[in-house]
């Protein structure tokens, strides 16, 4: 079977071959005539150039012979005369120059040429002597002495002025001996004049004749002689060809001119001169070119006429055939844009209509496959399920020209009952051109008698006509469609295709519905197959979306846990860790409020950290137990009674006693906490706070924070309750998913360990910087703190004062009453410092019985008043087993009296020892000014204060 391409080729080829068969003899005859004419002209050109070259050589040879004959006759005349008479010889030579116009100079020399006997020249330039000294002259004279005959020099010579000449010599013989040599200097233009009648005008279109000497220099050239005379012509192709043979012909473009020529060359006898004749090829082949143009024109006309005849003869039927062939080829390549319109009713018209119908069917199939492929690509490339499903309903509706296309997913509300199943029409496309509109009700209950319920139970695609006003009873599409008549009563025909899950017909995820509202429509099998294919792709997209959602959730959970772990590793500050957890967990879950409640002295569980939405209020410090519990630091475990018993927001707590007594110990220090010993407990998940019995005892707390759904997780570390993590949803009720619950549980586990580690670090750090006897900061912390305060004061421009305190007579106390009493005295001073100092002040045990107090933003006067108050308080303190104690105090101020921490300590220490040496139990102030030349003064603040009090009558 022949393809359409082969049929097209045969028709055209046969007609063209037929026409070319008629034109071929004409082309053959013309080509043969042209070749014959070209061959004849080429042979004639070769003969003409060869003849002209031979004629030119003959002419040059005759000219040379005449020149030598005249020179020999003049030499014979000179031999008959007396050579001793220079005057007669010169006259003879001058007369000869007049007779020979081509001779430029004549001179008579000795036989070897060393001495000029006589000479004559036309232009008295003294060139005879310069020419006589050339090597060419020496060779020429040697030749004439050997042969005894006149000779022409083979090469041109140059005088002092750069003019080229030809040399001819004849011996002067007397009595059989050569007595002298007669030399003629000949102008090369004499050779040029020989060809003036042969070449015509000296232009590029005429013939060219060039004569070259034995050294490949130009003697004469009919074109450009003034430039080329005497120049090297060895690169010419004719000169190079003449080096291999005596004569010959060739066609080339010479170095002297760009005109293509036919050349012939020959050599002049006895001189080794070369003569070249060149004729322009255009002058030779002009007729052949005319013949060529004529025959090519005739051939082109013949071919053109042949093609016109072929096209005219075949265009009647090949146009339609070619169109059908192109359409068939396009269909094969997937291009459906080409259509052949044939109005005739003959076989070609029927064939064209059949092709068009086939193309329409293929185009429809192509579009449907492309749509399925686009949906499949979007499923593979996109992870946004909403975008995929919206694109799917749009593509499907447009491809089917439907009124409306919907994709509804089944919402089972996570229950096994089917009565509450809903179809959620979240993805709807409609075309108003076909009476389509949006859906008013996007949530529809599926009753047991619905058509859609039967379709879901059947698990296969179906299409049906929705006809109204029939006498027969009908099963409604949706039982409650009366509430949205505009949505469902307008449907005349629909396709319903279930979206099957992994378990096939037993696992229906939803429905694809295609509505036709403008007319009753019969759906083709290909359209039903298309809807089924799209449903399969949607099922795959939903599976991928759920898998991606699950993977994303796991990734977010892992990222959040990793972030918490990094926070634990990078920070050991409890507040930083808990703030990070509440913020990140709120962001990950989209929760309205995340709280952490910890045991505190104010109550068993107090909200210590919280992150909430901007529209909500903060409730830090709120107690979970509200006012229904009577709790105080000395309360016993049996006296803590709540409505919830031993549970917190549904978390069951089994209390155990960690101490021998049934007490709940509360430590009032920097690490104050209330601890419950509990057994492991699970999370509490409450989707609806209102009405849940587990929330009854905590209603005051939950109402305050506005919680409607929550997850509560205990923070347990080695069965010790570190706190409770509570996640709230406040704007509406929320169904907490399994992965959200697991995320909260995992974070609670990590968080409990983080709190324990941070508290342990805080305890160790506190022990590292405090004094074990007094509870004050130690010496190392004191020095570092003082350096920081001075740096801050320098930046702000504020003063910093320092008070140094020394317990009087500690050694006597230890020796007399024992070291325990001395330690009690030191602890008493530490307690006084904790009580009397301000919150921003820093008190430390500097060493032994010595203490230091840093007073930021405090002047020297203010520091003196504080020191006096401390001195008075210590004086009035009673130590058991000892009685009253006293202390000596010294103070100094930065930057007036010191510029560094070490200098400030030194100045305050000096004031302290002045106080001790002045009787103890007093305060001394170091008052040296850096700009003062006098020594320091130490004011007795205690005495000055007593005087002031006496004056005011207060003492």
Secondary structure, DSSP 8 states (H G I E B T S, - for coil): ---HHHHHHHHHHHHHHHHHHHHHHHHHHHHHHHHHHHHHHHHHHHHHHHHHHHHHHHHHHHHHHHHHHHHHHHHHHHHHS-TT-HHHHHHHHHHHHHH-TTEEEEEEE-TTSSSEEEEEESS-S-HHHHHHTSHHHHHHHHHHHHH-S-EE-SS-EE-TT--EEEEEEEEEEETTEEEEEEEEEE-THHHHHTTHHHH-S-STTS-EEEEE-TTSBEEEESSSHHHHTT-B-TTSHHHHHHTT-SSEEEEEE-SS-S-EEEEEEEEETTTTEEEEEEEEHHHHHHHHHHHHHHHHHHHHHHHHHHHHHHHHHHHHHHHHHHHHHHHHHHHHHT-----------SHHHHHHHHHHHHHHHHHHHHHHHHHHHHHHHHHHH---HHHHHHHHHHHHHHHHT-SEEEEEEEE-TT-S-STT-EEEEEEEEE-GGGT----S-SEEE--TT-HHHHHHHHTS-EEEE---S-SS----SSTTGGGGHHHHTT-SEEEEEEEEETTEEEEEEEEEEEEE-SS-----HHHHHHHHHHHHHHHHHHHHHHHHHHHHHHHHHHHHHHHHHHHHHH---HHHHHHHHHHHHHHHHT-SEEEEEEEETTEEEEEEEEEE-TTS---TT-BTTTTS----TT-BGGG---TTTTEETTEE---B--SSSSB-----STT----EE------EEES--TT-GGGGGGHHHHHHHT-SEEEEEEEEETTEEEEEEEEEE-SS-----HHHHHHHHHHHHHHHHHHHHHHHHHHHHHHHHB-TTTSSB-HHHHHHHHHHHHHHHHHHT--EEEEEEEETTHHHHHHHH-HHHHHHHHHHHHHHHHHHS-TT-EEEEEETTEEEEEEET--HHHHHHHHHHHHHHHHT-EETTTEE--EEEEEEEETTTBSSHHHHHHHHHHHHHHHHHTTSSSEEEE---TT-SS---EEEHHHHHHHHHHHHT--
